[in-house]
Amino acid sequence: MKLLVDAILPETVVTEAPPGVEVLRWSEGDVSDEDLLRAGARQGARGVVFLDRRSLYQPGLREVAAQLGVALVAVEVNDPVEAKERLFQNLDHVRNALTMSEAVLVLAHEARPIPSSSG
């Protein structure tokens, strides 16, 4: 599974990724969440990881993600280091949730699929 993460996550997110997970860290400057999704799609990422759940509810962002075939993954925590830890601790849950939904919220001990607003 390949994930693109926001630059706010620590650089070690790339080197500490568990086997079977390739993490790409955005480092090309400040861009919109939509631009991050487009970059993730260009790089073959399965999902783009954001810090906190706001991205899951931005108008139109989930539709863009669906068109691009890239999932939104939000880690519900404000500390970037803790976000990295939660993401890695819950990777199996994230994989499972991504089979059910194109938007996933990562909590302390689970990853919860977020149903589409139309379904």
QUIVENLIN-V307654 format. One record per residue. N is the residue number from 1. RES is the residue in three letters. SS is DSSP state (H for helix, E for strand, - for the rest). PSI is psi in radians with two decimals (999 if undefined). D_CENTER is the distance of its C-alpha to the mean C-alpha in Angstrom with 1 decimal. Layout:
N;RES;SS;PSI;D_CENTER
N;RES;SS;PSI;D_CENTER
This chain:
1;MET;-;2.33;11.5
2;LYS;E;2.30;10.1
3;LEU;E;2.45;6.7
4;LEU;E;2.26;6.8
5;VAL;E;2.62;6.3
6;ASP;-;2.58;8.3
7;ALA;-;-0.25;11.9
8;ILE;-;-0.40;12.4
9;LEU;-;2.61;11.2
10;PRO;-;2.65;14.3
11;GLU;-;-0.50;15.5
12;THR;H;-0.20;16.2
13;VAL;H;-0.51;12.6
14;VAL;H;-0.85;13.7
15;THR;H;-0.39;17.1
16;GLU;-;0.08;16.3
17;ALA;-;2.39;13.8
18;PRO;-;2.84;15.7
19;PRO;-;2.48;17.6
20;GLY;-;-0.04;16.1
21;VAL;-;2.16;12.7
22;GLU;E;2.16;12.5
23;VAL;E;2.21;10.3
24;LEU;E;2.32;10.9
25;ARG;E;2.21;11.0
26;TRP;-;2.27;11.8
27;SER;-;0.38;15.4
28;GLU;-;0.48;17.3
29;GLY;-;3.10;17.9
30;ASP;-;2.14;16.8
31;VAL;-;2.95;15.5
32;SER;-;2.86;14.3
33;ASP;H;-0.64;10.9
34;GLU;H;-0.71;12.5
35;ASP;H;-0.64;13.6
36;LEU;H;-0.73;10.2
37;LEU;H;-0.76;9.4
38;ARG;H;-0.70;12.9
39;ALA;H;-0.72;12.6
40;GLY;H;-0.77;9.8
41;ALA;H;-0.75;12.2
42;ARG;H;-0.57;15.1
43;GLN;-;0.08;13.9
44;GLY;-;0.41;13.2
45;ALA;-;2.51;9.5
46;ARG;-;-0.55;8.6
47;GLY;E;2.80;5.0
48;VAL;E;2.22;3.5
49;VAL;E;2.21;2.1
50;PHE;E;2.71;5.2
51;LEU;E;2.10;8.2
52;ASP;-;2.92;10.0
53;ARG;H;-0.04;10.2
54;ARG;H;-0.65;12.1
55;SER;H;-0.51;9.7
56;LEU;H;-0.38;9.9
57;TYR;H;0.19;13.6
58;GLN;-;2.31;14.3
59;PRO;-;2.22;17.1
60;GLY;-;-0.28;16.5
61;LEU;H;-0.68;12.8
62;ARG;H;-0.58;12.1
63;GLU;H;-0.72;15.2
64;VAL;H;-0.78;14.2
65;ALA;H;-0.76;11.0
66;ALA;H;-0.73;13.5
67;GLN;H;-0.64;16.0
68;LEU;H;-0.29;14.0
69;GLY;-;0.51;12.8
70;VAL;-;2.33;9.1
71;ALA;E;2.64;6.8
72;LEU;E;2.23;5.0
73;VAL;E;2.04;3.0
74;ALA;E;2.27;5.3
75;VAL;E;2.08;7.4
76;GLU;-;1.48;11.0
77;VAL;-;2.67;13.0
78;ASN;-;-0.31;14.6
79;ASP;-;2.13;15.3
80;PRO;H;-0.65;13.0
81;VAL;H;-0.75;14.9
82;GLU;H;-0.59;14.5
83;ALA;H;-0.77;10.7
84;LYS;H;-0.79;10.8
85;GLU;H;-0.79;13.4
86;ARG;H;-0.73;11.8
87;LEU;H;-0.86;8.8
88;PHE;H;-0.65;11.6
89;GLN;H;-0.45;14.0
90;ASN;-;0.36;12.1
91;LEU;H;-0.69;10.9
92;ASP;H;-0.71;13.7
93;HIS;H;-0.68;12.8
94;VAL;H;-0.83;9.2
95;ARG;H;-0.83;11.2
96;ASN;H;-0.76;13.8
97;ALA;H;-0.60;11.8
98;LEU;H;-0.29;10.4
99;THR;H;-0.31;14.1
100;MET;H;-0.38;14.9
101;SER;-;2.76;12.4
102;GLU;-;0.18;10.0
103;ALA;E;2.27;8.4
104;VAL;E;2.36;7.6
105;LEU;E;2.12;8.6
106;VAL;E;2.07;8.9
107;LEU;-;-2.97;12.5
108;ALA;-;-0.75;15.0
109;HIS;-;0.31;16.1
110;GLU;-;2.88;14.1
111;ALA;E;2.14;11.1
112;ARG;E;2.12;12.4
113;PRO;E;2.44;12.0
114;ILE;-;2.04;12.7
115;PRO;-;2.67;15.6
116;SER;-;2.68;16.1
117;SER;-;-0.35;18.5
118;SER;-;-0.14;21.1
119;GLY;-;999;21.1
